[in-house]
């Protein structure tokens, strides 16, 4: 019940092209209001994208209908490191309940 979003190669952009981020500048996540449980963002078991978090074990819990938006305060953004710091985990906190979300990630490939 964990989506491990690989910011360095397994995602597609809106045109269907491979999205390989070098830096992430903003993240928006919307938990569906119809979710039967909370979802947790962050804290991937390995190769965690730290980005806006203090460390790889930090997580944000989102109740049904919650919206999380964060942006980098400068043009630098948060680095994505292929194979060692590129996984953004999103977990359904109750595997027997339905949980869905929408996510928008804004970043650069260089």
C-alpha positions in Angstrom: 0.0 0.0 0.0 3.0 2.3 -0.6 3.5 4.2 -3.8 7.3 4.8 -4.2 7.5 7.6 -6.7 10.9 7.6 -8.4 11.6 11.2 -9.1 14.6 10.2 -11.2 13.0 8.2 -14.0 9.7 6.3 -13.4 7.3 9.2 -13.7 5.8 10.7 -16.8 5.1 14.4 -17.5 1.7 15.6 -18.9 2.8 14.8 -22.4 3.7 11.2 -21.6 7.5 11.7 -21.6 9.8 10.4 -18.9 10.1 12.9 -16.1 13.6 12.9 -14.7 14.0 15.6 -12.0 17.4 17.0 -11.0 15.6 19.5 -8.7 12.1 19.8 -7.3 10.8 23.3 -6.9 7.2 22.6 -5.7 4.9 19.8 -4.6 1.2 19.7 -4.3 -0.7 16.7 -3.0 -4.5 16.5 -2.7 -5.9 13.6 -0.7 -9.3 12.6 -2.0 -12.2 13.6 0.4 -13.7 10.1 -0.1 -10.6 8.3 1.3 -11.3 5.8 3.9 -8.0 6.5 5.7 -5.2 8.9 6.0 -2.2 8.9 3.7 1.4 9.5 4.7 3.9 11.4 2.6 7.7 10.9 3.0 9.9 8.5 4.9 10.7 6.1 2.0 12.3 2.9 3.3 15.4 3.5 1.1 16.7 6.1 -1.2 14.4 8.7 0.3 13.9 12.1 -1.4 14.5 14.4 1.5 13.6 17.7 -0.2 11.7 19.8 2.2 11.9 17.3 5.0 14.5 17.6 7.8 15.7 14.0 7.2 14.7 10.7 5.5 12.5 9.5 8.3 10.2 12.6 8.3 6.6 12.2 7.2 3.4 14.2 6.8 0.1 12.6 7.5 -2.9 13.8 5.4 -6.5 13.2 6.4 -9.2 12.7 3.7 -9.7 16.0 1.8 -6.4 17.5 3.0 -4.1 19.5 0.6 -0.4 19.8 1.1 1.5 22.4 -0.9 5.1 23.4 -0.5 7.6 25.3 -2.7 11.3 26.0 -2.5 11.9 29.6 -1.4 14.5 30.2 -4.1 15.3 29.2 -7.6 17.7 26.4 -6.4 15.0 23.9 -5.5 15.6 20.6 -3.7 18.1 18.3 -5.3 17.1 14.8 -6.5 19.9 12.3 -6.4 19.4 9.3 -8.7 19.6 5.9 -6.9 20.3 7.4 -3.4 17.8 10.2 -2.8 15.0 10.1 -5.4 12.0 8.2 -3.8 9.0 10.0 -2.6 6.8 7.6 -0.6 3.1 8.0 -0.4 1.4 5.4 1.9 -2.2 4.4 2.4 -2.3 4.1 6.2 -5.1 1.5 6.1 -4.6 -1.1 3.4 -8.2 -2.3 3.7 -9.6 1.2 3.0 -9.6 3.0 -0.4 -7.2 5.9 -0.5 -6.3 8.0 -3.6 -4.6 11.3 -4.2 -3.5 13.7 -6.9 0.0 15.0 -7.1 1.7 17.8 -9.0 5.5 18.1 -8.9 7.3 21.1 -10.5 11.0 20.7 -11.1 13.8 20.9 -13.5 15.8 18.2 -15.3 19.1 20.1 -15.0 
